[in-house]
């Protein structure tokens, strides 16, 4: 994964999609060990992407708090 950091941002985004898809497959197969590993990969790539855009994890957590108790449809309409 360390070599992924050297890739152009568009390819890193593609790598994130690969990891996301692998996590979904592990979830469907109910493979808890593999899902845990793939979830770690997804989070790693997300954190790298956030950092590359100078977005702090605390800001993401604040956004989640703001959305708490609000349906996805309502939240989307409020943007």
C-alpha positions as CSV (number, residue, x, y, z in Angstrom):
1,X,0.0,0.0,0.0
2,X,2.9,2.4,0.6
3,X,3.6,2.4,-3.1
4,X,0.0,3.7,-3.7
5,X,1.0,7.0,-2.2
6,X,3.3,7.6,-5.2
7,X,0.4,7.2,-7.7
8,X,-1.3,10.2,-9.2
9,X,-4.5,11.1,-7.3
10,X,-6.9,9.7,-10.0
11,X,-5.2,6.3,-9.7
12,X,-5.3,6.5,-5.9
13,X,-9.1,7.2,-6.2
14,X,-9.4,4.1,-8.4
15,X,-7.5,2.1,-5.8
16,X,-9.9,3.3,-3.1
17,X,-12.8,1.9,-5.2
18,X,-11.0,-1.4,-5.5
19,X,-10.7,-1.6,-1.8
20,X,-14.3,-0.6,-1.2
21,X,-15.5,-3.3,-3.6
22,X,-13.3,-5.9,-1.9
23,X,-14.9,-4.9,1.4
24,X,-18.4,-5.3,0.0
25,X,-17.5,-8.8,-1.3
26,X,-16.1,-9.8,2.1
27,X,-19.3,-8.5,3.8
28,X,-21.5,-10.5,1.4
29,X,-19.5,-13.6,2.0
30,X,-19.7,-12.9,5.8
31,X,-15.9,-13.2,5.9
32,X,-15.3,-11.2,9.1
33,X,-11.5,-11.5,9.0
34,X,-11.3,-10.3,5.4
35,X,-13.9,-7.6,5.9
36,X,-11.8,-6.3,8.8
37,X,-8.7,-6.2,6.7
38,X,-10.5,-4.6,3.7
39,X,-12.2,-2.0,6.0
40,X,-8.7,-1.0,7.3
41,X,-7.6,-0.6,3.7
42,X,-10.6,1.6,2.8
43,X,-10.1,3.8,5.9
44,X,-6.4,4.1,5.1
45,X,-7.1,5.3,1.6
46,X,-9.8,7.6,2.8
47,X,-7.4,9.2,5.4
48,X,-4.7,9.6,2.8
49,X,-7.2,11.3,0.5
50,X,-8.5,13.6,3.3
51,X,-5.0,14.5,4.3
52,X,-4.0,15.3,0.7
53,X,-6.9,17.9,0.6
54,X,-6.1,19.2,4.1
55,X,-9.3,17.9,5.6
56,X,-9.1,17.0,9.2
57,X,-10.6,13.8,10.6
58,X,-12.3,16.0,13.3
59,X,-14.1,17.9,10.6
60,X,-15.5,14.6,9.2
61,X,-16.7,13.6,12.7
62,X,-18.4,17.0,13.1
63,X,-20.2,16.5,9.9
64,X,-21.4,13.1,11.1
65,X,-22.7,14.7,14.3
66,X,-24.5,17.3,12.3
67,X,-26.3,14.6,10.3
68,X,-27.2,12.4,13.4
69,X,-30.9,11.7,13.5
70,X,-31.5,13.1,10.0
71,X,-32.6,10.8,7.2
72,X,-30.3,10.5,4.2
73,X,-33.0,12.0,1.9
74,X,-33.6,15.0,4.2
75,X,-29.9,15.6,4.6
76,X,-29.3,15.5,0.9
77,X,-32.1,17.9,0.2
78,X,-30.7,20.4,2.8
79,X,-27.4,20.8,0.8
